[in-house]
Amino acid sequence: MIINKLLKIVLVILSVAFIILEVQQLVFYADIASTVLLLLFTFLYIRGKLSRRPYLLYFLITFTISEIISLGANFVTLTTDSIDYNYYVGNFLYMLAYVFLILRCTITMNFKDIIKRFPVTIAILAILGVFCVTLITETAQNQLSTSEYVTEFLYNVVVMALVSIALINYMHKDDNKAMLFFIATMFIFFSEMIQLAYYYVEDMVHLAAIYSVFLVLAFLFLYLQSKLKHERVEDFNLLPNN
């Protein structure tokens, strides 16, 4: 118990340090802070045994590995023939991490019931998703090669799918756990979109602060939802049986 409390205090300190370092554009030290932060966060999650389903743990491990690769790029750059392999490997791991979150969400979803109850909502989310992904990716098109554009497009598709599925899951389950998970994915979405704008549109300090805060909040809400269980909705039949 004491170790968990100390871990939480250290995590808060590292979170604040990460945000400050991002704002100050001290990228190397921010990478160190984020890597240590994720390692400790994963350790805290494992210690707490917060879920029997492993997908959130897979997400944390994959996300952490990507951060380690990002940190390692400060020492070893895997670049041949103008191809930055750190970029592609790192983005693939981030996408895989978000896929694990999608699986974490869908594993408890009843798709037959969802399609029956929310056909219009699903159609609208699909149309909005295609529009948003295309619009967002094209903002950086002029600065990307073809392979980088495809990578960013797929990345944004995964993030948009995560948010959409989390929203449908919340509408379906309508409990605190699903709500916190949806909030976490919203923070992930806004963090990723603002980070895209920061790197490819406008290098502004306040954007770095915002996406860093959103990322920290996303992990906070993922942790909070992992401590809860889905509430069972009893199906009371008030009509008398004939």
N, C-alpha and C positions, 0 to 999 in steps of 0.2 A: 504493500500500500504506500509506504514511504517512497519507494523507488518510483512508483507511478506518479506521485505528486511532484517529485523532483524533476522527472522527465517532462511533465506538463509545464513546469516553471521554465525549464531550459528551452522548451519548444516556443513558448511565448517570447522569450528573449531573442531567440534566433529568428523568429518571424519578424519582429520589429527591426532587427539588424538587417535582415534580407531586404525589407522594404526601403530602409535608409540607404543601403548600398546600391540598390537599383536606381534610386533617385539621384544619388551622387555619381551614377554611371561608372561605378567601380565594378566592372563586370566580373573580373576574376574572383574578387572577394565575395561577390554576390553568388557566384557559382559554388564557392566553398560553403557558404551559409546555407544555400538551398539543398545541397547534397547532404550535409550533416543533418539538416532539418528533416529531410525525407527518411534518412536512415534511422533516426531516433523515433520518428513518427511510426514507421513500419515496426520497429521494435516494441513500441508501446501497444500497437494494435495486436501484435502476436502475444504479448504478455497478457493482454486483457481477454484473449480468446472471445472476441466480441461476436463472432459469427461462425456458424458451422459451414457456411458456403464460402468457398475459397476465392471467389472472383475478385472481391475487393482487395484481398491480399495479393493476388496476381497483378492487379492494377498498381498497387503500391510498389511491388518489386520491379515491374517493368518500367514504371515512371522513374523510379530511383536509378535504374541502370542507365536510362537515357540521360539523366542529370549527371551521372558519373562520366558518361561519354562526353557530354558537353564540357565538363570540367577538364577531362583529359585532353580535349582539343587545344587547351592552352599550352600543353607540353608536346603533344604529338598530333600533327595534322595529316590525316589520310587523304591526300590529294594527288591524283594522277590524271594527266591529260585534261586538266582544268575541271575535273570532277571532284567535288568535295564529298567524300564518302561519309564524313561525320554528319553532314547535313541530312543525307538520305537515311542513314542508319538511325540517327536520333529521331527524325520525324516518323519513321516506320515504328519505332518503339513507342512513341507517344500515341500514335494511332492504335497500336495493339493494346496499349493501356486503356484507352477509351473504349475499345471493343470489349474488354473485360468488364468495364462498368456497364455497358449495354447488356452483356450476358447476365451480370448481377441483377439487373432490373427485369429482364425478360424471363428469367428462370421461374419467376413466381406469377407471371401474367397468364391470364386465360384469354388467348387470342380469339377464340370462337365467340366468347361473350363480348369482348371488346369491339370486334368488327360489327357485331349485331347492334351494340348500343351506340357506337360513335362513328358511323360510316362517313358522315359529313365532316366531322372534325378531322378524321384521318386524311380525307381528300384535301382539305384546306391546308393542313400541315405539310402534306407532300408538295403541293403547289408552292406554298411559301418557302419551303425548304429549297426547292430547285432555284427559285428566284433569288433568295438570299445568298446561296452558295455561289451562284454565277456572278452576282453583283459584287460580292465581297472579294472573290478571287481576282476579278478583273481590275480591281483597284491597284493591284501590284503587277499586272500583266507586263507592263513595259520594262520592269526590272528583273523579270524572270526568263530563264531559258524555257524551252518546251518541256523538258523533263521536270524542271522545278515547278512550272505551272501545273503540270499534271499532279505532282506530289502535293502542292498546296490545295488543289481542287479536291483531291481525295481526302486530304486532312480535314478540310472544311465540311465535306460530306459526312464524315464520321462524327465530327463535333455536333453538326446540326441533327444528325440521327439520334445522338445521345440525348440532346435536349428534348426533341420531339417525343421519343419513347418515354423519357422520364415524365413528361407532361401527361401523356396518355395513361401511364401507370398511376399517377396521382389522381387523375379523374376516375380511374377504375377502382382504386383501393380507398381513396379518400380518407387516409389516416395520417398521423404525424410522421411516421417513418417515410412514407412516400412523399410527403410534402418537403421534408428536410432533404431528401435525395434530389428532388426537383430543384430546390433552391441551390444546392451544391452544383448541379449541372448548369444552372443559369449563370452562376459565378464563373464556372469554367468557360462557358460560351463567351461571356463578355470579356474575360481575361484574354482569351485567344484572339478575339476580334480586335481588341485594343492593342494587343501586342503586334498584330499584323500591321495595324496603322502606324505603330511606333517605328517598326523596322522598315516599312516600305513606303509610307506616305509622308510622315512628319516626325522628325526626331525631337520630341518635346518631353521635358522633364516630368510634367504632370501626367502624361500618358504612362510613363514608366511607373509612377507612384500608383496610379489607378489599377493597372493590370497586375501589379505585385500584390496590392491589397485584395483584389478579387481572387487571386490564386490562393492566398492564405485563407481567405474566408471559405473558399470551395472545400479545402481540406478540413477545415473546422466543421463544416456541416456534414461532410462525409463521415467524420468521426462521431458526431452527435447521432446521426441516423443509424450508425452501426450498433449503437447501444440499445436501440429500440427493436421491437418486434412488430410485425404487421398485426393490426387489430382485426379480429374476426368479426365479420358482420353477420349477425344471426338473421336467418330468413324466416321471419315469423309469418305464418299463414293464419290470417285472421278470419278467413272464410270457413264456415263449418263444412265438414266433409259430408257428402251425400252418400 
